[in-house]
Amino acid sequence: MSATPQRTAGTILLAEDEALLRELGETILRQAGYNVLTAPDAQELVSLLNAYSEKIDLLLTDIVMPGLSGQELAHLARARWPKIRVLYMSGYSDEELESLLRDSSFLQKPFTPSELMAKVKELIGN
């Protein structure tokens, strides 16, 4: 779990089970001025959700992860922060995930850093 103490453009919880993608996403978002929270597995993500006391603006989550799906994580996050925005990412197509996306957004993998930032800014601004 990591967080940046400086003034930020918002706080994003990044949930990605592939370490390389998680680290890349964290780097991109931090360089854009966001405070990024992340954890390497489902158990630590749940612990982070329970322990973090500040507002989280966006949950950026893979849909398919071992131990906890992105949808389950979104449900837990919304129970704590009802107004949190959710951006799912996946290698599956958005047509396959249509029912999941009713109140969330979607980013098709693979994506570029600029596509990621455009979607984040669309959802939480800054």
C-alpha positions in Angstrom: 0.0 0.0 0.0 1.4 3.4 -0.9 0.2 7.0 -0.8 1.7 10.4 -1.8 1.7 13.0 1.0 1.7 16.0 -1.4 -1.3 18.0 -2.6 -3.0 16.0 -5.3 -5.7 16.2 -8.0 -7.6 13.5 -6.3 -7.2 10.0 -4.8 -7.5 6.9 -6.9 -7.6 3.3 -5.6 -5.9 1.2 -8.3 -6.7 -2.6 -8.2 -4.7 -4.6 -10.7 -3.4 -8.1 -10.0 -0.6 -8.0 -12.6 2.3 -6.3 -10.8 3.8 -4.7 -14.0 0.5 -3.2 -15.0 -0.2 -2.0 -11.5 3.2 -0.3 -11.2 2.8 1.2 -14.6 -0.7 2.6 -13.8 0.5 3.9 -10.5 3.4 5.7 -12.1 1.2 7.3 -14.8 -1.4 8.5 -12.3 1.2 9.8 -9.8 3.0 11.8 -12.6 -0.4 13.3 -13.4 -0.7 14.5 -9.8 -3.1 11.9 -8.3 -2.7 10.3 -4.9 -2.6 6.5 -5.7 -3.5 3.8 -3.3 -2.8 0.2 -4.3 -2.3 -3.2 -2.9 -0.9 -6.5 -4.4 -3.8 -8.8 -3.6 -7.5 -9.1 -2.6 -6.8 -9.4 1.1 -4.7 -6.2 1.3 -7.2 -4.3 -0.9 -10.0 -5.1 1.6 -7.7 -4.1 4.5 -6.9 -0.9 2.7 -10.6 -0.1 2.2 -11.3 -0.7 5.8 -8.4 1.3 7.1 -8.3 4.3 4.8 -10.2 7.2 6.3 -10.0 9.9 3.6 -12.2 10.2 0.5 -11.4 8.1 -2.5 -12.5 9.8 -5.8 -12.1 6.9 -8.2 -11.8 3.1 -8.1 -9.8 2.0 -11.1 -10.1 -1.8 -11.1 -9.5 -4.8 -13.3 -12.7 -6.8 -13.6 -11.2 -10.3 -13.2 -8.8 -10.7 -10.3 -8.0 -13.7 -8.0 -9.8 -13.6 -4.7 -12.0 -10.6 -5.3 -13.6 -9.5 -8.6 -13.6 -5.8 -9.6 -17.4 -5.8 -9.2 -17.1 -7.1 -5.6 -14.5 -4.5 -4.8 -16.7 -1.8 -6.3 -19.6 -2.9 -4.1 -17.3 -2.7 -1.0 -16.0 0.7 -2.0 -19.5 2.1 -2.7 -20.7 0.9 0.7 -17.9 3.1 2.2 -17.9 6.0 -0.3 -21.3 6.1 -2.0 -20.2 8.7 -4.5 -17.0 7.0 -5.6 -16.6 6.8 -9.4 -15.7 3.3 -10.8 -13.6 2.7 -13.9 -13.3 -0.9 -14.8 -10.5 -2.1 -17.1 -10.3 -5.5 -18.8 -9.2 -7.4 -21.8 -12.8 -8.4 -22.4 -14.9 -6.3 -24.7 -17.4 -3.8 -23.3 -20.2 -5.7 -25.1 -19.4 -8.8 -23.0 -19.6 -6.6 -19.9 -22.6 -4.5 -20.7 -24.7 -5.4 -17.6 -21.8 -4.6 -15.3 -21.3 -1.2 -16.7 -24.7 0.4 -16.0 -23.4 2.8 -13.4 -19.6 2.6 -14.1 -17.2 3.3 -16.9 -14.9 1.0 -18.9 -11.4 1.1 -20.4 -10.5 -1.6 -22.8 -7.0 -3.2 -22.3 -4.5 -2.6 -23.7 -4.7 1.2 -23.4 -2.1 4.0 -23.7 -1.2 6.4 -20.9 -3.1 9.1 -22.7 -6.2 7.0 -23.0 -6.0 6.2 -19.2 -5.6 9.9 -18.3 -8.4 11.0 -20.6 -10.8 8.6 -19.0 -9.7 9.5 -15.4 -10.1 13.2 -16.2 -13.5 12.5 -17.7 -14.7 10.9 -14.5 -13.1 13.0 -11.7 -11.8 16.0 -13.5 -8.6 17.9 -12.6 
